Amino acid sequence: MATESLHWFKSSYSNNGGSCVEWAPAHAAATGTVPVRDSKSLGGPVLHIPTHAFTSFVTGVKAGDFGTA
């Protein structure tokens, strides 16, 4: 699937300092992976993270396991 056809969402944890990521959650049900990209580089590489790993990551972020910048 071409990444330009995905419906991307910007992370609510992204800030205006340039540290922005986007993800395409609807893709996960069909493929078992969550596409993630740098919102400043729309044509750049896309990481396809297994859904279980992405879920664990989001859980850790919400719990504050990674601290703050």
C-alpha positions in Angstrom: 0.0 0.0 0.0 1.3 3.4 -0.9 1.9 5.6 2.1 0.4 8.6 0.4 -3.0 6.9 0.4 -3.0 6.3 4.2 -4.9 8.6 6.6 -2.2 10.0 8.9 -2.7 11.4 12.4 -0.2 13.6 14.2 0.7 12.5 17.7 -0.8 14.5 20.5 2.6 14.3 22.1 4.3 16.1 19.3 5.1 19.7 19.9 5.8 22.8 17.9 9.6 22.3 18.4 9.8 20.1 15.3 9.6 16.7 17.0 6.5 15.5 15.2 5.5 12.0 14.3 2.4 10.7 12.5 0.8 7.3 12.4 -1.9 5.6 10.3 -3.9 3.5 12.7 -6.5 2.2 10.1 -3.7 0.3 8.4 -3.1 -1.9 11.5 -6.2 -4.1 11.2 -5.4 -5.1 7.6 -1.6 -5.7 8.0 -0.8 -6.1 11.7 1.6 -3.2 11.6 1.2 0.5 12.4 2.9 2.9 9.9 4.8 5.7 11.6 6.6 8.6 9.9 8.3 12.0 10.5 5.7 14.7 9.8 8.3 17.0 8.4 9.4 14.5 5.8 6.2 13.2 4.2 8.0 11.5 1.3 10.7 10.0 3.7 10.9 6.5 5.2 8.0 4.9 7.0 8.5 2.5 9.9 6.0 -0.4 10.0 5.8 -1.3 13.7 4.0 -4.5 14.8 0.8 -3.7 16.5 1.8 -5.4 19.8 5.0 -3.3 20.0 3.2 -0.1 19.1 0.6 -0.8 21.8 3.3 -1.4 24.4 5.1 1.8 23.4 1.9 4.0 23.6 1.1 2.4 27.0 4.6 3.3 28.2 4.3 6.9 27.0 1.0 7.3 28.8 2.5 5.9 32.0 5.4 8.3 31.8 7.9 5.5 31.5 10.1 7.5 29.1 10.4 10.7 31.0 10.1 14.1 29.4 12.4 16.0 27.0 
